[in-house]
Amino acid sequence: MQETHAAEHPHPTAATYIRVAVILTILTVIEVGVFYVPVFHPVLAPVLLSLSAVKFAIVVMFYMHLKMDSRFFTLLFGGPLLLAAVVMLGLLFLFGVFAFEH
Amino acid sequence: MSHAAPAATAHYTSMGLDSRKMGFWAFIGSECLLFGSLISTYLVYQGRSVSGPTPSEILNIPVTSISTFDLLMSSLWMVLALAAVQRGDMKWAKVWLLGVAIGGAIFIGFQIYEFSSFVREGLTLQANLFGCTFFILTGTHGAHVTVGVLWMLTLWYRAMRGKLGPEHAMTVEIAGLYWHFVDVVWIVIFTLVYLLHK
């Protein structure tokens, strides 16, 4: 089809996809490594949640092409994702998951 | 021509976006809410089981790390399949599509192994809150992976019969969106359920 559309952008090359996979693999190895090293245990939750968030963002931006696709797709995905996160945090507060243990 | 012409199937919105892709992103948005509710339920009940087995007694991190790596690699093969379809290299498209299906099947194999070993050790849906929320969350994810494997096999079969070409790149891209979403959900589950267990 010769018709062009404003929202269509070229996707990354195979080399970029492979570089992304290497980064994701390294981050996964770090995640599992951090889990087994006792010195990281006091900061395990923030470190693992940060690494997980980075991996999540990389896959969504490069493999799902949100970095180069229409912003509207980001809105369609990000809106419900934000809602899910807010509902999750709300439930965790309601059920006292963040309450200090005595 | 044996294939349906793209112009006959592709409908563009007034924003210039492919309507199928837009619809699928809306579906993925709804899936965020589904998995958000399941993950919330798991976290709310985490550490509240009155009897064992508990996560620290039963979860096998090394085995799950391997299955996580397998799913991560299948995501790479998915984008390579899409790139091959887009440039009309159907030989490699078939290889990568079959690779994704096999990668997904291996992940399901790991999950069947994990579930059956858990049941042998006394963790069932009815055993405790951990068992109930764990099996429902990871089982729902596994069901999504199974659908993805069937989807990839369908695309591979179409490619083998010469009914998948560059003009169907959007069909493969949408299947890829589904596959990558299943992957990102597992990234979250692996961290919250396996690595941050109580």
Interface residues (C-beta under 8 A of the other chain):
Chain A: M1 E3 H5 A6 A7 E8 H11 P12 T13 A14 Y17 I18 V20 A21 L24 T25 T28 E31 V32 F35 L44 A45 L48 L49 L51 S52 K55 F56 V59 V60 Y63 M64 H65 S70 F72 F73 L76 F77 G79 P80 L81 L83 A84 A85 V87 M88 L91 L92 F95 V97
Chain B: P6 A7 A10 Y12 M15 G16 L17 D18 K21 M22 W25 A26 I28 G29 S30 C32 L33 F35 G36 S37 I39 S40 L43 V44 Q46 I61 S65 T68 F69 L72 M73 S75 L76 M78 V79 L80 L82 A83 Q86 E173 G176 L177 H180 F181 D183 V184 I187 V188 F190 T191 L192 L195 L196
